[in-house]
């Protein structure tokens, strides 16, 4: 077992399943911070100090320790966190290579909206929202006839970038996939894009990372990473269930999924009621 896997296991992190996840795991592995963390656990263990000392540390070494912590945090922030964040928000994969999906959160579930074989998202409007039409797809819009809408479960192909545009129907939620090392807030009135590339097939848990109400504890979903063949089979199954695509799956593209029209815009006001 490598060092990253040991750190993940020690911290309770699931194994990494995305192309960029190792960069985040390396931050957790940072030797200086890990050494300080272990020192604190040993130095201030209960057996050595059964009663708390409210006067605090009196030795001058305290100043040096505090400076060291600030220096380590600065290195982590400026050397790792900010460059990684900048790459995630400024270097989105080209639209033709990525699978684009709309993620619309609501109390207390996630709705997923994929374009059909035509590669175009159907129009959405508040007036069409109902229990059977949670995203308010316009039934009169030809572009939405073959769209795929699921609740609680999203399928994506392995080794293909996925761009998820996040929005919310009610309060602030957070789309968090621990195994993909990715998270993003879903805010009413905004469309916030995040992206990741899954590198292994399997089933991963999606959770809400924001306290969003009394049912927050149960707001979970499932991300299923398929082989390109299995993904095509899933698309065909969903098309047959919806009856819009007459059982026809989209023509294969790199990774085996319908191609979005273009790269998503920077976060902006949502044009649809679901986000």
Secondary structure, DSSP 8 states (H G I E B T S, - for coil): --HHHHHHHHHT-----BSSHHHHHHHHT-HHHHHHHHHHHHHT-TTT-SS--TT---STHHHHHHHHHHHHHHHIIIIIIHHHHHHHHH----TTTSEEEEEEEETTEEEEEE--TT-----B-GGG--SS-TT-B-TT-GGGTT-EEEESEEEEETTSEEEEEEEESSS-EEEEEGGGTEEEEE-TTEEEEEEEEB-S-EEEEEEE-S--STTGGG-EEEEEEE-HHHHHHHHHHHHHHHSSSTT------TTSS---SS---SSEE-SSTT-
